[in-house]
Amino acid sequence: MTPASTTPASTPVAAGVSVRLDVGFTPEPTLVHDRVIEWFEDSARPLPWRDPDCTPWGVMVSEIMLQQTPVGRVLPRWELWMQRWPRPVDLAQAPTAEVLTAWDRLGYPRRALRLQAAAQAMVEHHHGEVPSTAAELRALPGVGEYTAAAVACFAFQKPEVVVDTNIRRVHARAFTGDALPGKTYTSTQRRLAHELMPATEADDGATACAWNASAMELGALICTARSPQCQVCPVADLCAWRAAGYPPPTEEQQTRGQPWAGTDRQVRGAIMAALRTGATMARQELLQGLPLPEASQEQRSRCLDSLLRDGLAAEDRGQISLPGVLAPTAGTPAPASSSGGPAGSA
């Protein structure tokens, strides 16, 4: 079945848009842009970081919190966070233990340390303000390509190419006929994302920024990985995947859900939960008190050591706490730095 508003694969639809010849067509990008943006204007969730009065700092906090974490879990934590630390300078000066406690059960707590390190860099290099360009944002500690582009786009209306998992899935289905984009962001997908960006000359990138937000929301609400709602999709008749008969994902496109029970992530999370109570405990008391009967002593000890290395916990003469809770005695090294490391689990 070939929808009426499509373009044959042999005909270029934009400057070099990559197309799968076996699908037989790809939709005209401007038609998809217009439909998805119009849908977004009517159906977008009223999230606080989308409010016109939200500060760039509020947008940045949301982007860090939303990494690998659903909106429902982020919303209450974001609101409390912004009440407590409404500006970068407020977070920059906060005790690390308070920051990790406020992060609560969002998971991947190294994100909290990276966010604080970025706030400290803003105070030092940007007068306490969030920088407005992707290049400046990318130079902040712990800020990657996606976060820099997203903050520049959503906070400052700079037309950067923003690509998350939801957007990749919309691109894959609508334009290439693939069921899923796969785990890896490939060079082909990167090229397609750039080719699909609306032109910026006529409106200073307003349509391009709207396309980023709209495609992301479509992937989150309608074009989902497991249960796509094609019957209400605004571009169902333009979708290459639908036209191809909904081919199933290939082995390369399949992604496997990450296990939780029995993993180091679960053990690390249990240790952090105990420390967030403000307790200071002897190492063995902490490890033996974890409510994880299946976890071996070796795993518990290994996970605690990794938290100490990551700066998420501190040790002084066998006593364990969150960083900064224990005051080092004379001749005792200070707790691990709160600058954080690469993205990861608790």
C-alpha positions as CSV (number, residue, x, y, z in Angstrom):
1,M,0.0,0.0,0.0
2,T,1.4,3.4,-1.0
3,P,-0.1,6.5,0.6
4,A,-1.1,9.3,-1.7
5,S,1.2,11.9,-0.1
6,T,4.5,10.2,-0.7
7,T,7.5,10.4,-3.0
8,P,9.0,7.5,-5.0
9,A,12.3,6.4,-3.6
10,S,14.0,7.2,-6.9
11,T,13.1,10.9,-6.4
12,P,15.2,12.9,-4.0
13,V,12.9,14.3,-1.2
14,A,15.6,16.5,0.4
15,A,19.2,17.1,0.1
16,G,20.4,13.5,0.1
17,V,17.8,12.0,2.4
18,S,18.7,8.3,2.8
19,V,16.0,6.0,1.7
20,R,15.4,2.2,1.7
21,L,14.7,1.2,-1.9
22,D,12.9,-2.0,-0.8
23,V,10.3,0.1,0.9
24,G,9.5,1.8,-2.3
25,F,9.0,5.4,-1.1
26,T,9.8,7.9,1.5
27,P,7.5,10.7,2.7
28,E,8.1,14.3,1.8
29,P,9.8,15.7,5.0
30,T,8.0,19.0,5.0
31,L,4.6,17.2,5.1
32,V,5.8,15.2,8.1
33,H,7.1,18.3,9.8
34,D,3.9,20.2,9.4
35,R,1.6,17.3,10.5
36,V,3.7,16.4,13.6
37,I,4.2,20.0,14.7
38,E,0.5,20.7,14.4
39,W,-0.2,17.5,16.4
40,F,2.3,18.6,19.1
41,E,0.6,22.0,19.4
42,D,-2.7,20.3,20.2
43,S,-1.5,17.2,22.2
44,A,1.8,18.0,23.9
45,R,1.9,17.3,27.7
46,P,2.0,20.5,29.8
47,L,5.3,19.8,31.4
48,P,6.8,22.6,33.6
49,W,10.1,22.7,31.7
50,R,8.1,23.5,28.5
51,D,6.5,26.6,30.1
52,P,7.6,29.8,28.5
53,D,8.6,31.1,31.9
54,C,10.9,28.2,32.7
55,T,14.5,29.3,33.0
56,P,17.3,27.7,30.9
57,W,18.5,26.2,34.2
58,G,15.2,24.5,34.6
59,V,15.4,23.1,31.1
60,M,18.9,21.8,31.7
61,V,17.9,20.2,35.0
62,S,15.0,18.4,33.2
63,E,17.3,17.2,30.5
64,I,19.8,15.6,32.9
65,M,17.0,14.1,35.0
66,L,15.2,12.6,32.0
67,Q,18.2,10.6,30.8
68,Q,17.1,7.0,31.1
69,T,14.3,8.0,33.5
70,P,10.5,8.3,32.7
71,V,8.7,11.7,33.0
72,G,6.4,10.4,35.8
73,R,9.4,9.8,38.1
74,V,11.2,13.0,37.1
75,L,8.3,15.5,37.6
76,P,8.1,15.6,41.4
77,R,11.8,15.4,41.8
78,W,12.3,18.3,39.3
79,E,9.8,20.5,41.1
80,L,11.5,20.0,44.5
81,W,14.9,20.4,43.0
82,M,14.0,23.8,41.4
83,Q,12.5,25.0,44.6
84,R,15.6,24.2,46.5
85,W,18.2,25.2,43.9
86,P,16.5,27.6,41.4
87,R,19.8,28.8,40.0
88,P,23.1,27.2,39.1
89,V,24.9,29.1,41.9
90,D,22.5,27.6,44.4
91,L,23.4,24.0,43.4
92,A,27.1,24.9,43.0
93,Q,27.3,25.8,46.7
94,A,25.3,22.9,48.0
95,P,26.9,20.1,50.1
96,T,27.3,17.0,48.0
97,A,25.5,14.9,50.5
98,E,22.4,17.1,50.2
99,V,22.5,16.9,46.4
100,L,22.7,13.1,46.4
101,T,19.9,12.9,49.0
102,A,17.7,15.2,47.0
103,W,18.3,13.1,43.9
104,D,16.5,10.4,45.9
105,R,15.6,7.3,43.8
106,L,15.9,8.7,40.3
107,G,18.7,6.3,39.7
108,Y,22.1,6.9,38.0
109,P,23.1,9.3,40.8
110,R,26.3,10.2,39.0
111,R,24.1,12.5,37.0
112,A,23.6,14.6,40.1
113,L,27.3,15.0,40.6
114,R,27.8,15.9,37.0
115,L,24.9,18.5,37.2
116,Q,26.6,20.1,40.2
117,A,30.0,20.1,38.5
118,A,28.3,21.8,35.5
119,A,26.7,24.4,37.8
120,Q,30.1,25.1,39.4
121,A,31.6,25.6,35.9
122,M,28.8,28.0,35.0
123,V,29.6,30.1,38.1
124,E,33.3,30.1,37.3
125,H,33.1,30.7,33.6
126,H,29.6,32.0,32.7
127,H,28.7,34.4,35.5
128,G,26.4,31.8,37.0
129,E,24.3,31.5,33.9
130,V,23.6,28.6,31.5
131,P,25.5,29.2,28.3
132,S,23.4,29.5,25.2
133,T,25.4,27.7,22.5
134,A,25.8,24.0,22.0
135,A,29.6,24.4,21.9
136,E,29.7,26.2,25.2
137,L,27.3,23.7,26.8
138,R,29.3,20.8,25.4
139,A,32.4,22.2,27.2
140,L,30.7,21.9,30.6
141,P,31.8,18.9,32.7
142,G,29.5,15.9,32.1
143,V,27.5,17.4,29.3
144,G,27.4,15.3,26.1
145,E,26.3,16.0,22.5
146,Y,22.6,15.3,23.1
147,T,22.2,17.4,26.3
148,A,24.1,20.3,24.7
149,A,21.9,20.3,21.6
150,A,18.7,19.9,23.6
151,V,19.4,22.7,26.0
152,A,20.5,25.1,23.2
153,C,17.3,24.2,21.3
154,F,14.7,24.1,24.0
155,A,16.0,26.8,26.3
156,F,17.5,29.2,23.7
157,Q,15.7,28.3,20.5
158,K,18.9,27.5,18.7
159,P,18.2,25.1,15.8
160,E,20.5,22.3,16.8
161,V,19.9,18.7,15.7
162,V,18.5,17.0,18.7
163,V,18.3,13.2,18.6
164,D,17.2,10.9,21.4
165,T,15.8,7.4,21.3
166,N,12.3,8.6,20.6
167,I,13.4,10.8,17.7
168,R,15.5,8.0,16.2
169,R,12.5,5.7,16.3
170,V,10.3,8.2,14.5
171,H,13.0,8.7,11.9
172,A,13.4,5.0,11.4
173,R,9.8,4.1,11.0
174,A,8.5,7.2,9.1
175,F,11.4,7.6,6.7
176,T,13.3,4.3,6.3
177,G,10.7,1.7,7.0
178,D,12.6,0.1,9.9
179,A,10.7,-1.2,12.9
180,L,13.3,0.1,15.4
181,P,16.5,2.1,15.2
182,G,18.6,-0.3,17.2
183,K,20.7,0.4,20.2
184,T,23.6,2.3,18.4
185,Y,23.2,5.8,16.9
186,T,24.9,5.1,13.6
187,S,26.5,7.5,11.1
188,T,23.7,6.8,8.7
189,Q,21.1,7.8,11.3
190,R,23.1,10.9,12.2
191,R,23.2,11.9,8.5
192,L,19.4,11.3,8.2
193,A,18.7,13.4,11.3
194,H,20.6,16.3,9.8
195,E,19.0,15.9,6.4
196,L,15.5,15.9,8.0
197,M,16.0,19.2,9.9
198,P,13.8,22.0,8.5
199,A,15.5,24.9,6.9
200,T,16.3,27.7,9.2
201,E,16.7,30.7,7.0
202,A,13.0,31.8,6.8
203,D,12.2,31.7,10.5
204,D,15.6,31.7,12.4
205,G,15.1,28.0,13.1
206,A,11.7,28.2,14.9
207,T,10.3,25.3,12.8
208,A,13.5,23.3,13.3
209,C,13.2,23.6,17.1
210,A,9.5,22.8,17.0
211,W,10.3,19.7,14.9
212,N,12.7,18.5,17.5
213,A,10.2,18.8,20.3
214,S,7.3,17.4,18.3
215,A,9.2,14.4,17.0
216,M,10.4,13.6,20.5
217,E,6.9,13.8,21.9
218,L,5.5,11.7,19.1
219,G,8.0,9.0,19.8
220,A,7.2,9.2,23.6
221,L,3.4,9.0,23.3
222,I,2.4,7.6,20.0
223,C,5.3,6.0,18.1
224,T,6.4,3.9,21.1
225,A,8.7,1.0,20.9
226,R,6.4,-1.8,22.1
227,S,2.8,-0.5,21.4
228,P,2.7,2.1,18.7
229,Q,-0.7,3.7,18.3
230,C,-0.7,3.9,14.6
231,Q,-4.5,4.4,14.5
232,V,-4.1,7.9,16.0
233,C,-0.7,8.9,14.5
234,P,-0.8,12.2,12.6
235,V,1.5,10.8,9.9
236,A,0.2,7.2,9.6
237,D,-0.5,7.7,5.9
238,L,3.0,9.0,5.4
239,C,4.8,6.3,7.3
240,A,7.2,4.1,5.3
241,W,7.1,1.4,8.0
242,R,3.3,1.2,7.8
243,A,3.4,1.2,4.0
244,A,5.8,-1.7,4.0
245,G,3.4,-3.8,6.1
246,Y,5.0,-3.3,9.5
247,P,8.1,-5.5,9.0
248,P,9.3,-6.8,12.4
249,P,12.6,-5.6,13.8
250,T,15.7,-7.4,12.7
251,E,18.2,-8.9,15.2
252,E,20.3,-5.8,14.9
253,Q,17.4,-3.5,15.6
254,Q,16.2,-5.4,18.7
255,T,17.1,-4.0,22.0
256,R,17.1,-6.0,25.2
257,G,15.7,-4.6,28.5
258,Q,18.4,-4.2,31.2
259,P,17.9,-6.7,34.1
260,W,17.7,-5.4,37.6
261,A,17.4,-8.2,40.1
262,G,20.8,-9.5,41.2
263,T,22.8,-6.9,39.3
264,D,25.4,-4.6,40.6
265,R,23.0,-1.7,39.9
266,Q,20.6,-3.1,42.4
267,V,23.2,-3.6,45.0
268,R,24.6,-0.1,44.5
269,G,21.1,1.3,44.6
270,A,20.5,-0.4,48.0
271,I,23.7,1.0,49.4
272,M,22.8,4.5,48.3
273,A,19.3,4.2,49.8
274,A,20.9,3.3,53.1
275,L,23.3,6.2,52.9
276,R,20.6,8.7,51.9
277,T,19.0,8.3,55.3
278,G,22.0,10.3,56.6
279,A,23.4,7.3,58.5
280,T,27.1,6.8,59.1
281,M,27.8,3.1,59.4
282,A,30.8,0.8,59.7
283,R,31.6,-0.9,56.4
284,Q,30.5,-4.4,57.5
285,E,27.4,-3.1,59.3
286,L,26.3,-1.4,56.1
287,L,27.1,-4.3,53.8
288,Q,25.5,-6.9,56.0
289,G,22.4,-4.8,56.6
290,L,21.4,-4.6,52.9
291,P,18.0,-6.2,52.2
292,L,19.5,-8.4,49.4
293,P,19.9,-12.0,50.7
294,E,21.0,-13.3,47.3
295,A,23.9,-10.8,47.0
296,S,27.2,-12.3,48.0
297,Q,29.7,-10.5,50.3
298,E,32.1,-10.2,47.4
299,Q,29.4,-8.4,45.3
300,R,28.4,-6.1,48.1
301,S,32.0,-5.1,48.8
302,R,32.8,-4.6,45.1
303,C,29.7,-2.3,44.7
304,L,30.6,-0.2,47.7
305,D,34.2,0.2,46.4
306,S,32.8,1.4,43.1
307,L,30.6,3.9,44.8
308,L,33.6,5.2,46.7
309,R,35.6,5.5,43.5
310,D,32.8,7.4,41.8
311,G,32.6,9.9,44.6
312,L,29.0,8.8,45.6
313,A,30.1,7.6,49.0
314,A,33.0,8.4,51.4
315,E,35.0,6.4,53.9
316,D,36.8,7.6,57.0
317,R,38.5,5.0,59.3
318,G,36.0,2.3,58.3
319,Q,33.0,4.5,58.6
320,I,30.9,5.0,55.4
321,S,28.6,7.9,54.6
322,L,27.6,10.2,51.8
323,P,30.4,12.6,50.7
324,G,30.9,15.5,53.2
325,V,29.0,13.9,56.1
326,L,32.1,12.8,57.8
327,A,34.7,15.5,58.6
328,P,38.2,14.0,57.9
329,T,40.5,13.9,60.9
330,A,44.0,15.2,60.8
331,G,46.1,13.2,58.4
332,T,43.0,11.5,56.8
333,P,42.3,12.1,53.1
334,A,39.2,14.0,52.2
335,P,36.3,12.2,50.7
336,A,36.3,11.5,47.0
337,S,35.7,14.4,44.6
338,S,32.1,15.2,43.6
339,S,33.0,15.9,40.0
340,G,31.4,12.7,38.8
341,G,32.3,10.4,36.0
342,P,30.8,9.0,32.9
343,A,27.1,8.1,32.7
344,G,26.1,4.9,34.4
345,S,23.8,3.3,36.9
346,A,23.7,3.8,40.6
